[in-house]
Amino acid sequence: MTTSSLGYPRIGEQREWKKALEAYWSNSISEDDLHAQLKEIRLNHLRKQKKAGIDVIPVGDFTYYDHILDASVMFGLIPKRYDYSGGPVSIDTYFAMARGNAELLPVK
């Protein structure tokens, strides 16, 4: 018998994912710290599934905020109001599109 998982809740057992995002949004941690914390959460989820003996563990289910927003960013579908001129999308632009910021409202 082969076991598999459809995914692992990314929020974490103690809501670690949400706490890391909120810490970044409140400027309590740096962008590097955010990336490091979310990476560690993802790795812990993979380790737990492996330790549980799951044979087929899904990957690529990571998102900072929203899978649809991820697809837009991946294809460079950034509204003009975000002054995007090509290349990688900054994490601040990504979150502005998702949540808005002091200058811009989120995309609807």
N, C-alpha and C positions, 0 to 999 in steps of 0.2 A: 504494500500500500504506500502511496505517495501522499504526503500532506502538503497543503499550501495555505496561503493567507491572501485575502483580498486587499490587505493593507493594515497598517497599524495607526491608531489615532495619534496624529502628530502633536496634539496639544500637550501630551505628557501626563504621567500619573498624578502629578501635583500641579498641573497647568504651567509647567516650566516654559513651554513655547510662548504662551500668552504673556507670561511675566517678563520674558526676555524682550519681546516686542514692545511692551509698555515701558520697560526701562529705557530702550532706545528712543522711543518717541518722546519721553520726558527728559532726554539728554543725560540720563544717569549712567549709561554705558556708551562706549564708542561703537562705531560701525564694525571695527575689527572684533570687538567683544561680542557683538550681536552674531556675526558670522561664526565665531568660535563656539558660542553657546548653542546655536542651532545645529551646528555640525555635530557636537557632542551628543545632543538629544537624539539626532537621527542615528548615529552610530550605536547608542545605547539600545534603541529600538531594534536595530538589526541584530545586535548581540543577543537580546532577550529572545527573539524569534529563533535564532540559531540554537541557543541553549535549550529551548523548548522542543527542539527536534523537528522543526518545520523544514521540509525539504525544498520547497519553492517559495522563496521570500521575494515579494515584489520590491522593485526599486524604481526610482524616477517619480515617486509620488510626492516629492518635496515641493513646497511652495512657501514663499515668505508670507503670502497673504491670500491669493486667489488663483486658481488654475486658469481661469479665463483671462485674467489680467496677464498671467505669465505668457499665454499664447500671443496676446497683443504685443507684448514687449519683445518676444522672440522674433516676431515678424516686423518689428519697427513700426507698428501701427499706433503711433503716439500723436495725439492731437496737437495742432500747431501752437496752441496756447501754452504748451510746456516747453517751448523753445528747443525742441529736439532737433539736432542737426546730423543725426546718424551715429553709428557706433554703439557701444555699450550704454545702457540706460542706468543712470545712477540709482542707488537705493532710495534716495530722497525723492527723485522724480517718480519712481515706482510707487512709493507710499503716498505721494501727492495725488497721483492718479487714483489710488484706492480710497484715500480718506480725505483728500483736500489738504490744504495748508493755509497759512495766513493770507496768501495772495490768490490762491486758486481753489475752486471747488472741485470735488472729484468728478470724473467722467460718468455720465449717466446714460 
